[in-house]
Amino acid sequence: MIESPLLTHRMGFIGGQWTDADSGESLPVSNPADGTHLADIPKMGRVETLRAIEAAATALGERAALEQRAHWLQRIAQTLQAQRKELGRILTMEHGKPWQEAQAEVDYAAGFFRFCADHIDRLGPRTLEERPRNCRWTVHYRPAGVVGLITPWNFPIGMIAKKLSAALAADCACVIKPSAKTPLTMIALFSLLEQELDLPAGKVNLVTGSAGPITDALFEHATVRVISFTGSTEVGRELIRKSATGVKRLTLELGGNAPYIVFEDADLEQAADNLIANKFRGGGQTCVCANRIFVHRAVVESFADKVVQRVQRLRVGNGLDEGTNLGPLIDANAVAKVRRHVEDALGKGARKLAGGDTSALSGTYYPPTVLTEVPKDAVCNREETFGPLVPIVTFHDEAEVVQLANETEYGLAAYVFSGDSERGRRVAERLHFGHVGLNTGTGPTPEAPFGGMQHSGYGREGGLEGLYEFTEVQTVPYAE
């Protein structure tokens, strides 16, 4: 069992009160590093979710001024920073990522609250300079209403920060549903919100349990006007269908299949360093990590050698152990998927350059693996692996690699490395992805909008664009 001063309650939170499931049923949470049982959480469902929505609807009646909202956001950022070590420890135990990486995720989360606080004046009323029809016209950004925030397991604090920061900035009331695989970090966050902030009862609500009945209740209730979801494209399509009846607005960050393009004139050391940092973050279990590695034929052997050297230095193990670079995958299904992708590629002619042995470890581990000569029809080029696999595909020229990179229904993130800045910009313009790193493998940041194209979703989180996602625009002409 996990022990933490931030987990004295292991329940949901509705209307300002810690709450168990009405049925008394629970779900187990395990540590993927060794399979140990960490805690049991309430298995809530439709009834508890409807109660949370009603509490949120009541809280909407207590409007908060911009200054008050800015204070809440700044206070959350400060609290996260003050508790980064303990939050990171909880996150590591339920997710598996290395402790230092988990603490960096807490810092990342704090950045979203800080950014929204610093730019909340953008949500103030705006008066038009023009006076059409002899009226004074004012544009207001009203709270959209009750919002449902549904987050995945791979960034237990980072993903909710993207959504909750903008929702609070807009003065919405929230019902939050975390992944049942990693709910403890969210419960710890709610403990801090209760201790450190003077939020009205019902302003933020937490329901834990299986996704189906909770999500259905969010779509059923007319008061819920916006639902923000991060997860698979398959689930995203189903949510789009469900949103039609209630004409609910969605923000969706869905699956990815990121190309990582290395041209012959790239700085190969820089490209290799960035690939390691990008690919193995969270064990490769991120939607923005490189999934398809395209390397020009003139440098493929040299680049692959540099990647292998770096991979062989990675230490796989428990995320709480000092020196660990790569933790376990989230569960046995994740391991099986990576193994299937590797075996498929090898069966079609790929060659393994690196891939250690993790059989001595008791958790759900898979060794960081590098394959070269990966055929274009390999499954790992069509599906998102979501694991520590580097499949290298050779290309011949710019036109070919742009076509290969765009041969996917997804459009979340892409990366281009070239010594020719003009070519880099030209290729970026032709790639159908919402985020394109040029000579960098960096992912999103709180200061910039992030989101997908095509089947990777719509809407933006972060930046000024993300600040408006939970607002409704109201125009008021006034005849003086």
N, C-alpha and C positions, 0 to 999 in steps of 0.2 A: 504493500500500500504506500502511496505517496503521502508525505507529510510536508505541509507548508503553512506558514501563517496567512497566506493568501487563499487557502483552501479550507478554511474552517467550515464553510458551507459548500456542499457539493450538490447543489440543486439548481432549479431554474429561478428566475427572478421576475415577478409579475406585480405591477402596481406598487412597486417599492418594497415588496416582501419576498423573502426567500421561500420557494414553493417546491414541493415534491409533486410527482405525478399523481393524479387522482386515483389511478389504479394501483399505485404502489409498485408498479413494475419498474425495472431498471435495466440498463445496458452496461456491460463491462468496458473498461478502458485498459488497454495493455501497453506495455513498453516494447516497441519492436526490436530493441537492442537485445533483449533476452527473454521476451515473452511473459515477463512477470505482470501480475495483476496490479494496476495502479489505483483504480477506484471504480465505483459504480455510480452512474448518473441516472436521473429520472428519465424514464421513457414516456415523455409527454406526447400528446396527440392533438386532435382537432379541438376538443373541449378547452384544454388549457390555452391553446393558441387563440381561440376566439375570446377567451377571457383577457389575454394579453392585448389583443386588438382593442377591446373595449376600454381597458386601462389607458392605452395610448391615445384613444380618441378623446377621453376625458382630459388628458394632459395637454392636448392641443389647445384647449380653452385658455391655458395660461401662457399667453404670448410673452416672449422674452425679447428685450431690446438687443440691438446689435452688440452693445457693450457687454451685456450679460453673456451673450453667446460667445463672444471673444474671450471673456474670462474663463468660461467653462473649457473652451478648447485649449487655451494656454495652460490651464491647470492640469488637464489630462496629459498634455505633452510633458510637463514638468514631472508629474507623477510616474509616467512611464520611464523616464530617464532615471529617476531616483530608484526605481524597482527593477532596473534592467537585468541585474544578475539573477534575481529570484524568478522573474518572469521567464528569463531565458532558460533557467534550469527546468522549470515546469514544461516549457515548450520542448526542450530536448528530450525529456523523459517520455512524452507522449508521441512525439514525431520522430525523433532519432537523429536530427541534424546536430552537428557539433555545437557545443555550448557557446563558443565565441561567435559562430554564425547565428545562433539563436539570439544572442544579445544584439548583434547587428540588426536583426530583424526588428527588435524592439525599438532601436534607434530610428529605423526606417519608418516604423509606425508612428512614432512621436512626430516625425517630420510632417506628416499629413495634417495632424491637429495644429501644429505650429503654422503651417502654410495657410490653412483656412482662417486661423485667427488673425494672421497678419494681413489678409486680403479680404476680410469680411465686409469692408466698406463697399466692395463691388456689389453687394446685395442690398445696399441702400437705395431709396427711390431716386429716379433720374428724371429731371425735367427737360423736355425738348427745347432747343433754342428756337425752333420754328413755332409759329402760332397759327396752325391751320384752323380755318373756320372761326377765327377770333376766340379761340380757347387756349387755355394753358394746359398742356398735355404732360402728364406724369406717368412714368413707367415704374411699376412696383414688382418686386420679386417676393411673392407670397409662398409660404410653406405648402408643398404639394398635398400634405395630409399625413396620414399614417403610412409609413413605409416599411416594407419587409426586406430584410438584409440577410441573404443566404450565402454562407461562406464555405470554402473547401478546407481540406485538411492540410494542404501543403504549406500554407503560410497562416498559422493559427492567429497571429496578432496583426500581421501586415495587411491581410485582406480585409479584416473588419475595420481597420484604421482608414483605409481608402474610402469606405462607404460611410461609416459613422461620422467621420469628421465633416464631410459635406452635408450629411443629413442634419446634424446639430447646427451647423452654420446656417442652414435654411430654416431652422426652428421647427423641423419635423419631429414627430414622435415615432419611435422605432420598435419593431419586433424583430429580434435577431435570432437566427437559427444557425448554430455552428455545426460543423461536421461531427457526427457521433464518434469518429475516430480520434479527434483531437479537441474535445470540448473543455479541457481543464484550463487551458490558457485563457479562454473566454470567461470562464467562471472566475478566475483570478482577476481579470480585468473588471468584472462587475463588482467584485469585493472592493477594489480600489475606487470605483465610481461611487459606491455607497459610502465609503469612508471619507473620501476627499472632496466630494462635490455636493452642492445643494440643489441637485436636479429635482424638479417636481416629480412626485410619484407617478409612474407610468410613462415618463419621458423616454426611458430605455427599458426594454423588457427582453428577457432571455428565455427561450423555450428550447429544451434539449430533447432529442429523441430521433425516431426514424423520419426520413425526409417526407415520405408520401403524405401522411395525414396533416402534417404541419403546413406543407406547401399548399395543399388543397384548401386549407382553411384561409390562408392568406389570399388566395384567388377568389374564394367564395365571398368574403366580406367586402361590402361596397366601400367602406371607409378606407381600405388600403388602396392607395392610388398609384404608388410606384413600388416595384419589386426589383431589387438589384441582386443579380446572381452571378457567381463565378463558379464555373464547373465545365462539364463536358458539353460538346456541341449537341450530342444526342439528347441530353436533358434540356438544353436550351431550346431546341426545336419544340419539345413538348410544352415548355412554358409559354412559348409564343402562341401556340394553339390555345392554351388555357386562358391567356390574357384577353382573347377576343371578346368573350361574353361580357366581361366587366369593363372593357375598353381601358385596361390598365397599362400604364407606361412601364416599359422594361429597360433596364440597363444590363447588358450581357457581356461578360468577358468569358469566351468559350475556348475551345481547344486551339492548339497551335501545331505547326510543323516547320519550325524555323530553319531556313537555309543559312549556312555559314560559308561564305564565299572567299576563297583565298586566291588572288591573282598572282601571276608569276613575278610581278614587281613589288609585292608586299614585303614588309619587314616580317620575316618568318618568325623571329624570336617574339616579337610583339603579338603576332597572330596566334602563336602557340600558347603564350602566357594568358592571353585573353580567352582562348578556348577553354583552358583548364578552369579558370575562374567562372566562366559562363556555364560550361557543361556540367560541372560537378557540384554546383551550388544546390543544396538540398538533396544531394544524391542523384541529381539529374531529374528530379521530380518537380520541374517548374514548366509552365506553359511557354516561357520565353527562352528556355535554354536551347542551344543548337541541337537540332535533330538530324539534319542532313548536311554533311560536311563536303563541300565541293572544292576541290583543289586543282589548280592548273597542272597539266601533265608535266610541264617543265620542272616543277618544284615539288611534286607529290612525294617523292621518296625522301627528300630532305625534310619536308614539313612533317611527314609521318614519323620520322626518326626523332624529331624534336618533341613531338607530342608523346611518343612512347617513353622517352627519357623522363618527362615530367610525370606521366601516369605512374611509372614505376616508383616514384618517390612518395606517392600518396599512401597515407596510412589509413587502413580501414578498421573501424572498431566502434565501441560504445562512444557516443557523442560526449559523455561526461568525462571520458579519459583524456588526460593531457596529450596533446600531439595528434589527436584524431583529425583527419581531413575529410573522411567520408563515413557517414553513419549507415545504418540499415535502411532498407526500403520500408515502406509503410506496412506492408503485409505480404503474405505468401503469394497472393495473386499478382502483386507487382513484380515479384521475383520471377514468377512463371512467365510473365509477358516478356521481360527482358531476355530470358533464356530462349523463348520461342523466336524472338527477332534474331538473336545471334545464330541459332541453329538454322534458321531459314536462310540467312545470308551465306553462311558457310556451305550449306547444301547447294547453293547456286553459284559457288565459285569464289566467294570472298576468302581472304587469308587473314588469320589472326596474328596480330603483332604483339598484343599484350592482353593479359587476362589472368589474374592470379587465382588463388584457391582460398575460399572463405568457409570451407566445410568445417573447420575447427571452431567457428563462431556459432553461438547458439541461437542468434536472432535471424531476422530475415535479410540477410546480406547478399549482395551480388558484387563481384570484383569489378573494378573499372576495366573496361575492355576496349581495345582498339582493333578495328578491322580495316583492311584496305582491299582494293579491287572489288568493292561492293557493287554488284550489278544494279542497274537502275530499276529493275523490277523486284528488288528485294522488299519484303514487307516493311522493313524499318524506314524505307523511303516513302511509303504511303501512310503508315500509321505513326502516331506519336508514341515513341518508346517509353518515355517517362522513367528513365533509369540511366545508369552510368555506362552507356554505350556510345562510342565514337565511330560511326561508319563513314569511311572516306570514299568518295566517288570522284573519279577523274573527269575533267572537262577540257575542251580544246580552245574555245574562244568565248568572247563576251556574249555573243548572240545565243550560243548554246546554253551557257550557264544561266542567263536570264530566263530562258524558256524552261529549263529544268527547275529553277527555283520557284517559278510561278505555277508549276504543274501540281497544284494542290488546291483543295477547297478552302484551306485555312489562310489567314492573313494577319497573324498577330505580330510576330517579330522576325527580323532578318538582320544579317550582319555581312558587311563587305569590307575586305582588306585589300588595299591597293596603294602603291606609291604614287599613282597618278590621281590627284585630287579631282580633276575634271571627270575622269572615268568613274570615280567613286560616286560623284553627284549624279552623273548620267544614269548609272545603274540603279541607284536608289530611287530615282524618279520612275523607273520602269518596273520596280518591284511592287507587288500588290500587298503590302504589309503596312500596318499602322505604325510600327516602330522599326526604323532601320538604323543600325549603328554603323558608322563609317570609321574604320580603324579602331573600333572599340567594341567590346562585347558587353557593355553595360546595359542593364535593363532599365525599367522605369524609375522615376524619381518623383517626389511629391510636387515639385515645382513645374512639371510638364504634364500635359494631357497624355493619357495612355489608353489604348483600346484597339480593337481589331477591325479588320475589313473582312468582307466576304462571310464565310461561315464561322469566323472567330468572334462574331458578335457585333454589337453597336452600343453607342454611348461611350463616354470617357470618364476616367477617374484620374484625379490629380490635375494640377494646373488650374487656371481660371475656368477652363471649359468644364472641368469636373465639379467646380463650385456651384454650377447652375443645375446640376442633374436632378436635384430634389426640390426645385422651385417651380411655381407656376407664374407666368408673366401676366400681370393685369395692367391694362392701360386705362387711365382715368383722364378724360378731357373735362376741363372745368371752365364754364363760361363765367367770366368775372363781370 
